[in-house]
Amino acid sequence: MTAIETRGLTRYYGELCAVDHLDLRVESGELYAFLGPNGAGKTTTIRMLTGLIRPSGGQAWLDGLDLSTDPLGVKARVGVVPQRSNLYGELTARDNLVFMAKLYGLPRREWRRRADELLERFELDERAETPFATLSGGMKRRLTIAAALVHRPLILFLDEPTTGLDVQASRSLRRVIADLRAQGVTIFLTTHLIHEAESLADRVAIIVSGRLVAVDTPAALRQRCQSETLLELDVPTADQALLAALQEFPGIQRATRSGEHITLAVDSLEAGLKAALDVLGARGFALRGARSVVPTLEDAFVQLTQLDPQAMRNGATNRQPGGQA
């Protein structure tokens, strides 16, 4: 069964087209990652699908309901975890969940019981009486997800859920998301973190400048790069000038950098390594190691979009008006 479907979904901000005739199909129980840089249209898409803003054109259906004719029915079936929490800092963890239970119209007898059930489920029961404002970043995100699940929605929208969290909190939250997926919740996850989409998603949709570039499983997207020969170099002091010089050298089709590593798409490993050594030697860079690599989702992303994955990780891309990603 289809959980989310859109046809020609479009949103303009003045003359700028933030989401451009988007056609999506998300199956029930699927974890669908919406991957793209800041400003690609991810948050705008969620805001349309959850009824917070009106599309400029196109149609959307959630759990079979037409968003344009039954927005209240749609809202009863979805939960939303925004980039910035919508919970109240002065209320305790339990009181925030009880408030959400009231807001969603749960019977009075279920308010406290549902709140305690979610606190235990998200390992927050020992923080039940702690004000939301004083919780750690990871706890705040877990409680915000718990609040979105109070009314037992069929579809959960997660907008950049791990942004701003430390490594440990991010890993913990990804385990929570994977558990929800295993329990059959349909999850629509927006992210600019390629590794997050690759590790969590059943399918990945890549969006750039409001347009859908590709939709497929992580494995199928990686397969699109199998025709390329990839060489990874360890060059701790690499800079953009070095990348530009490598790309100009015959036999090297493309050069991208990720931390201390440079990935080259080459005509052959032998010729590519020789060319790289010539360029590095001429510019005074030391090579610490070299290896052939199996393509990753990041490689597929670069090939499909021609965007720099380092800029994706840093969020150094354009944003839509009003901060809409």
C-alpha positions as CSV (number, residue, x, y, z in Angstrom):
1,M,0.0,0.0,0.0
2,T,1.2,3.5,-0.8
3,A,1.7,5.8,2.3
4,I,2.7,9.0,0.5
5,E,2.1,10.0,-3.2
6,T,2.6,13.3,-4.9
7,R,2.1,14.3,-8.5
8,G,3.6,17.6,-9.8
9,L,3.9,19.0,-6.2
10,T,5.2,22.5,-6.6
11,R,5.9,25.5,-4.3
12,Y,7.0,29.0,-5.3
13,Y,8.4,31.7,-3.0
14,G,7.8,34.8,-5.2
15,E,9.6,33.9,-8.5
16,L,11.8,31.2,-6.9
17,C,10.6,27.7,-7.5
18,A,11.6,25.9,-4.2
19,V,10.0,22.6,-5.1
20,D,9.6,21.8,-8.8
21,H,6.9,19.4,-9.9
22,L,7.8,16.6,-7.5
23,D,6.5,13.1,-8.1
24,L,7.0,10.8,-5.1
25,R,5.7,7.4,-4.1
26,V,6.5,6.1,-0.6
27,E,5.3,2.6,0.4
28,S,3.8,1.8,3.8
29,G,6.5,0.7,6.3
30,E,9.3,2.1,4.2
31,L,12.1,4.3,5.5
32,Y,12.4,6.9,2.7
33,A,15.4,9.2,2.9
34,F,15.1,12.6,1.2
35,L,18.7,13.5,0.6
36,G,19.9,16.9,-0.6
37,P,21.9,20.0,0.4
38,N,20.4,22.8,2.5
39,G,18.2,24.9,0.2
40,A,17.2,21.9,-2.0
41,G,13.5,22.0,-1.0
42,K,13.4,19.2,1.7
43,T,11.8,21.1,4.5
44,T,9.4,22.9,2.1
45,T,8.3,19.5,0.9
46,I,7.5,18.3,4.4
47,R,5.7,21.5,5.2
48,M,3.5,21.0,2.2
49,L,2.9,17.3,2.9
50,T,1.9,18.0,6.5
51,G,-0.5,20.9,5.7
52,L,1.6,23.7,7.1
53,I,1.8,25.5,3.8
54,R,-0.2,25.2,0.6
55,P,1.4,24.0,-2.6
56,S,1.5,26.3,-5.5
57,G,0.5,23.4,-7.7
58,G,0.2,19.6,-7.8
59,Q,-1.5,17.1,-5.6
60,A,-0.6,14.9,-2.6
61,W,-2.2,11.9,-0.9
62,L,-1.2,10.4,2.5
63,D,-2.6,7.1,3.5
64,G,-5.0,7.4,0.6
65,L,-6.4,10.8,1.7
66,D,-6.3,13.8,-0.6
67,L,-4.4,16.5,1.3
68,S,-6.3,19.3,-0.4
69,T,-9.8,18.0,0.5
70,D,-9.1,16.3,3.9
71,P,-6.2,18.1,5.6
72,L,-7.5,17.2,9.1
73,G,-7.7,13.5,8.2
74,V,-4.1,13.7,7.0
75,K,-2.9,15.5,10.1
76,A,-4.5,12.7,12.3
77,R,-2.4,10.1,10.5
78,V,1.0,11.8,10.5
79,G,3.6,12.8,13.1
80,V,6.1,15.6,12.5
81,V,9.5,16.1,14.1
82,P,10.8,19.5,12.9
83,Q,14.4,20.6,12.8
84,R,13.7,22.8,15.8
85,S,11.7,21.2,18.6
86,N,8.2,22.4,19.1
87,L,8.0,21.4,22.8
88,Y,7.8,23.7,25.8
89,G,11.0,24.4,27.7
90,E,9.3,25.1,31.0
91,L,7.2,21.9,31.0
92,T,8.7,18.6,32.2
93,A,9.2,15.7,29.8
94,R,6.0,14.0,31.0
95,D,3.9,17.2,30.9
96,N,5.0,17.9,27.3
97,L,3.8,14.4,26.3
98,V,0.5,14.8,28.3
99,F,0.0,18.2,26.6
100,M,0.5,16.6,23.2
101,A,-2.0,13.8,24.1
102,K,-4.6,16.4,24.9
103,L,-3.8,18.3,21.7
104,Y,-4.4,15.2,19.6
105,G,-7.6,14.4,21.3
106,L,-6.7,11.2,23.2
107,P,-9.2,10.2,25.9
108,R,-8.3,11.7,29.3
109,R,-7.7,8.2,30.8
110,E,-4.9,7.6,28.3
111,W,-3.0,10.9,28.8
112,R,-0.7,9.8,31.6
113,R,-0.5,6.2,30.5
114,R,0.5,7.0,27.0
115,A,3.1,9.6,28.2
116,D,4.7,7.1,30.6
117,E,4.7,4.4,27.9
118,L,6.7,6.7,25.6
119,L,9.0,7.8,28.3
120,E,10.0,4.2,29.0
121,R,10.2,3.4,25.3
122,F,12.6,6.2,24.6
123,E,14.6,5.6,27.8
124,L,13.5,8.9,29.3
125,D,11.5,7.6,32.3
126,E,14.1,8.7,34.8
127,R,13.8,12.2,33.3
128,A,10.0,12.3,33.5
129,E,10.0,15.3,35.9
130,T,12.9,17.2,34.3
131,P,12.1,20.4,32.4
132,F,12.6,20.0,28.7
133,A,14.9,23.0,28.6
134,T,17.5,21.3,30.8
135,L,17.7,18.0,28.9
136,S,20.7,17.2,26.7
137,G,20.5,17.6,23.0
138,G,20.0,13.9,22.3
139,M,17.3,13.6,25.0
140,K,15.5,16.6,23.5
141,R,15.4,15.0,20.1
142,R,14.2,11.7,21.5
143,L,11.4,13.4,23.5
144,T,10.4,15.4,20.4
145,I,10.1,12.1,18.4
146,A,8.1,10.6,21.3
147,A,5.8,13.6,21.2
148,A,5.2,13.1,17.5
149,L,4.2,9.5,18.2
150,V,1.7,10.2,21.0
151,H,-1.4,9.7,18.7
152,R,0.1,6.6,17.1
153,P,0.6,8.0,13.6
154,L,1.0,5.8,10.5
155,I,3.5,8.1,8.9
156,L,6.4,9.9,10.7
157,F,8.2,12.9,9.1
158,L,11.7,13.5,10.5
159,D,13.3,16.7,9.3
160,E,17.2,16.6,9.7
161,P,16.8,14.7,13.1
162,T,20.5,14.5,13.9
163,T,21.6,18.0,13.0
164,G,23.5,19.6,15.9
165,L,23.9,16.4,17.9
166,D,27.3,15.0,18.9
167,V,28.4,11.7,17.5
168,Q,27.2,9.6,20.4
169,A,23.7,11.2,20.5
170,S,23.5,10.9,16.7
171,R,24.2,7.2,16.8
172,S,21.7,6.7,19.6
173,L,19.0,8.5,17.6
174,R,19.7,6.5,14.5
175,R,19.1,3.3,16.5
176,V,15.8,4.8,17.6
177,I,14.8,5.5,14.0
178,A,15.9,2.0,12.9
179,D,13.7,0.5,15.6
180,L,10.7,2.6,14.5
181,R,11.2,1.3,11.0
182,A,11.4,-2.3,12.2
183,Q,8.1,-1.7,14.0
184,G,6.4,-0.8,10.7
185,V,6.2,3.0,11.0
186,T,6.5,4.7,7.6
187,I,9.3,7.2,7.9
188,F,10.0,10.1,5.6
189,L,13.5,11.3,6.7
190,T,15.1,14.4,5.3
191,T,18.9,14.7,5.6
192,H,22.0,16.3,4.1
193,L,24.2,13.5,5.6
194,I,24.9,11.0,2.9
195,H,26.1,8.3,5.3
196,E,22.9,8.7,7.3
197,A,20.7,8.0,4.2
198,E,22.9,5.1,3.2
199,S,22.8,3.4,6.6
200,L,19.1,3.9,7.4
201,A,17.0,4.0,4.2
202,D,15.2,1.4,2.2
203,R,15.2,3.9,-0.7
204,V,16.9,7.3,-1.2
205,A,15.5,10.2,-3.2
206,I,18.1,12.8,-4.2
207,I,16.8,16.3,-4.5
208,V,18.7,19.3,-5.8
209,S,17.3,22.8,-6.4
210,G,13.8,21.6,-5.9
211,R,14.1,18.8,-8.5
212,L,14.2,15.1,-8.0
213,V,17.5,13.8,-9.5
214,A,17.2,10.1,-8.7
215,V,15.2,7.6,-6.5
216,D,16.4,4.1,-5.8
217,T,17.8,1.8,-3.1
218,P,21.3,2.7,-1.8
219,A,22.7,-0.5,-3.5
220,A,21.2,0.4,-6.8
221,L,22.5,4.0,-6.6
222,R,25.9,2.7,-5.8
223,Q,25.7,0.3,-8.8
224,R,25.4,3.3,-11.1
225,C,29.1,4.1,-10.3
226,Q,30.3,0.6,-11.0
227,S,31.4,1.6,-14.4
228,E,33.9,3.9,-12.9
229,T,37.4,3.0,-11.5
230,L,37.9,4.8,-8.2
231,L,41.2,5.5,-6.5
232,E,41.4,6.8,-3.0
233,L,44.5,8.8,-1.8
234,D,45.5,9.8,1.7
235,V,46.6,13.4,1.5
236,P,46.2,15.1,4.9
237,T,47.0,18.6,3.6
238,A,44.9,18.5,0.4
239,D,43.2,21.7,-0.7
240,Q,40.9,22.9,-3.5
241,A,43.8,24.0,-5.7
242,L,45.2,20.4,-5.6
243,L,41.8,19.0,-6.6
244,A,41.6,21.4,-9.5
245,A,45.1,20.4,-10.7
246,L,44.3,16.7,-10.4
247,Q,41.1,17.1,-12.5
248,E,43.0,18.8,-15.3
249,F,45.4,15.9,-15.6
250,P,44.8,13.4,-18.5
251,G,43.4,10.1,-17.2
252,I,41.7,11.7,-14.1
253,Q,38.0,12.3,-14.8
254,R,37.0,13.7,-11.4
255,A,38.5,14.5,-8.0
256,T,36.6,15.0,-4.7
257,R,37.8,15.4,-1.1
258,S,36.4,13.9,2.1
259,G,38.5,14.9,5.2
260,E,42.1,13.7,4.6
261,H,41.0,11.5,1.6
262,I,40.8,12.3,-2.1
263,T,38.8,10.1,-4.4
264,L,39.7,10.0,-8.0
265,A,37.6,8.6,-10.9
266,V,40.3,7.4,-13.2
267,D,40.7,5.7,-16.6
268,S,42.8,3.0,-15.0
269,L,44.3,2.4,-11.6
270,E,47.9,2.3,-12.8
271,A,47.6,5.4,-15.0
272,G,45.6,7.3,-12.4
273,L,48.1,6.6,-9.6
274,K,51.0,7.7,-11.9
275,A,49.2,10.9,-12.8
276,A,48.4,11.6,-9.1
277,L,52.0,11.1,-8.0
278,D,53.2,13.5,-10.7
279,V,50.7,16.2,-9.6
280,L,51.4,15.7,-5.9
281,G,55.2,15.7,-6.4
282,A,55.0,18.9,-8.5
283,R,53.0,20.7,-5.9
284,G,54.9,19.4,-2.8
285,F,52.2,17.2,-1.3
286,A,53.0,13.9,0.5
287,L,51.0,10.8,-0.3
288,R,50.4,8.7,2.8
289,G,48.5,5.8,1.2
290,A,46.5,4.8,-1.9
291,R,43.9,2.1,-2.6
292,S,41.2,1.2,-5.0
293,V,37.7,1.5,-3.6
294,V,34.2,0.1,-4.0
295,P,31.8,3.0,-4.9
296,T,29.7,4.4,-2.0
297,L,26.5,6.3,-2.0
298,E,28.6,9.4,-1.8
299,D,30.3,8.5,-5.1
300,A,26.9,8.0,-6.7
301,F,25.7,11.3,-5.2
302,V,28.7,13.2,-6.7
303,Q,28.2,11.5,-10.1
304,L,24.5,12.3,-10.2
305,T,24.6,15.9,-8.9
306,Q,28.2,17.1,-9.4
307,L,28.0,18.6,-5.9
308,D,30.9,18.6,-3.4
309,P,30.1,16.2,-0.5
310,Q,32.3,18.2,1.8
311,A,30.0,21.2,1.2
312,M,27.0,18.9,2.0
313,R,28.5,18.0,5.3
314,N,29.2,21.6,6.2
315,G,25.8,22.8,5.1
316,A,27.6,25.3,2.9
317,T,24.9,25.7,0.2
318,N,22.2,28.1,-0.6
319,R,19.0,28.3,1.5
320,Q,15.4,29.0,0.4
321,P,13.7,32.2,1.6
322,G,12.6,32.1,5.2
323,G,15.1,29.4,6.0
324,Q,13.3,26.7,4.1
325,A,15.7,23.8,3.3
